[in-house]
């Protein structure tokens, strides 16, 4: 991906993350804004070497709020080229996917597993 296109994806995703955080209920927002959301063009080699798929859309790393002293180490990764490819290059769909992936990963922070997220429509 060209640098200019990558910069646009970063800027757009940053805006979507910001607006999504502001839309959260206050009690969740107060917690969520403390968690770093890291935007990457691609899945870092380190994560692939650890066994993660290179086409991953997002990742929650760290402990959930139910784990004592773990939420402070939490972080969320969003992989923008994969999200853009998943959206078939459509800007609106990309924004929807960034939002949905962020909410999915925040669900892990709240202690939801994959099955819980599917039930809540965040799969």
C-alpha positions as CSV (number, residue, x, y, z in Angstrom):
1,X,0.0,0.0,0.0
2,X,1.3,3.5,-0.9
3,X,2.3,5.8,2.0
4,X,-0.4,8.3,1.1
5,X,-3.1,5.7,1.1
6,X,-1.8,4.2,4.4
7,X,-1.8,7.7,6.0
8,X,-5.4,8.2,4.9
9,X,-6.4,4.8,6.4
10,X,-4.6,5.8,9.7
11,X,-6.4,9.1,9.8
12,X,-9.8,7.7,9.0
13,X,-9.4,4.8,11.5
14,X,-8.2,7.3,14.2
15,X,-11.4,9.3,13.7
16,X,-13.6,6.2,13.9
17,X,-11.9,5.0,17.1
18,X,-12.4,8.5,18.6
19,X,-16.1,8.7,17.7
20,X,-16.7,5.1,18.7
21,X,-15.2,5.7,22.2
22,X,-17.3,8.8,22.6
23,X,-20.5,6.8,21.8
24,X,-19.8,4.2,24.5
25,X,-21.9,4.4,27.7
26,X,-20.1,6.6,30.2
27,X,-19.2,3.7,32.6
28,X,-17.5,1.8,29.8
29,X,-16.0,4.8,28.1
30,X,-14.2,5.8,31.3
31,X,-12.4,2.4,31.2
32,X,-12.0,2.1,27.5
33,X,-10.3,5.5,26.9
34,X,-7.5,4.3,29.2
35,X,-6.7,1.3,26.9
36,X,-4.2,2.1,24.1
37,X,-5.6,1.4,20.6
38,X,-2.7,0.8,18.3
39,X,-3.2,1.2,14.6
40,X,-0.9,-0.9,12.3
41,X,-1.0,-1.2,8.6
42,X,-0.2,-4.9,8.8
43,X,0.0,-7.6,11.5
44,X,3.6,-7.2,12.9
45,X,6.0,-10.0,12.1
46,X,6.4,-10.7,15.9
47,X,2.7,-11.6,16.2
48,X,2.8,-13.8,13.1
49,X,5.8,-15.6,14.5
50,X,3.8,-16.1,17.7
51,X,1.2,-18.0,15.6
52,X,-1.4,-15.3,14.8
53,X,-2.8,-15.2,11.3
54,X,-1.5,-12.5,8.9
55,X,-5.1,-11.6,7.9
56,X,-6.2,-10.8,11.5
57,X,-8.5,-7.7,11.7
58,X,-7.8,-6.9,15.4
59,X,-6.4,-8.2,18.6
60,X,-7.0,-7.6,22.3
61,X,-3.9,-8.2,24.4
62,X,-3.8,-8.3,28.1
63,X,-6.1,-9.2,30.9
64,X,-9.8,-8.4,31.1
65,X,-11.3,-6.2,33.9
66,X,-12.1,-9.3,35.9
67,X,-8.4,-10.2,36.3
68,X,-6.8,-8.3,39.1
69,X,-4.1,-5.9,38.0
70,X,-4.3,-7.1,34.4
71,X,-6.5,-4.4,32.7
72,X,-3.8,-1.9,33.1
73,X,-1.6,-3.9,30.7
74,X,-4.3,-4.3,28.1
75,X,-4.0,-2.9,24.6
76,X,-6.0,-3.2,21.4
77,X,-4.5,-3.6,17.9
78,X,-6.3,-2.8,14.7
79,X,-4.8,-3.9,11.4
80,X,-5.9,-1.4,8.8
81,X,-4.9,-3.0,5.5
82,X,-6.7,-6.2,6.5
83,X,-9.8,-4.2,7.5
84,X,-9.6,-2.3,4.2
85,X,-9.3,-5.6,2.2
86,X,-12.1,-7.1,4.2
87,X,-14.2,-4.1,3.3
88,X,-13.3,-4.7,-0.4
89,X,-11.9,-1.2,-0.5
90,X,-15.1,0.5,0.3
91,X,-14.6,3.5,2.6
92,X,-17.9,3.3,4.5
93,X,-17.6,-0.4,5.0
94,X,-14.0,0.1,6.2
95,X,-15.3,2.6,8.8
96,X,-18.0,0.1,9.9
97,X,-15.4,-2.7,10.2
98,X,-13.0,-0.5,12.2
99,X,-15.9,0.3,14.6
100,X,-17.1,-3.3,14.8
101,X,-13.6,-4.6,15.4
102,X,-12.9,-2.1,18.1
103,X,-16.2,-3.0,19.8
104,X,-15.3,-6.7,19.5
105,X,-11.9,-6.2,21.1
106,X,-13.4,-4.0,23.8
107,X,-15.7,-6.9,24.5
108,X,-12.7,-9.0,25.4
109,X,-11.6,-6.2,27.8
110,X,-15.0,-6.6,29.5
111,X,-14.5,-10.3,29.8
112,X,-16.5,-11.6,26.9
113,X,-15.2,-14.7,25.1
114,X,-15.8,-15.3,21.3
115,X,-19.1,-17.1,21.9
116,X,-20.4,-14.2,24.1
117,X,-19.4,-11.7,21.3
118,X,-21.3,-13.7,18.7
119,X,-24.4,-13.7,20.8
120,X,-24.1,-9.9,21.1
121,X,-23.6,-9.5,17.3
122,X,-19.9,-8.5,17.7
123,X,-18.3,-11.4,15.8
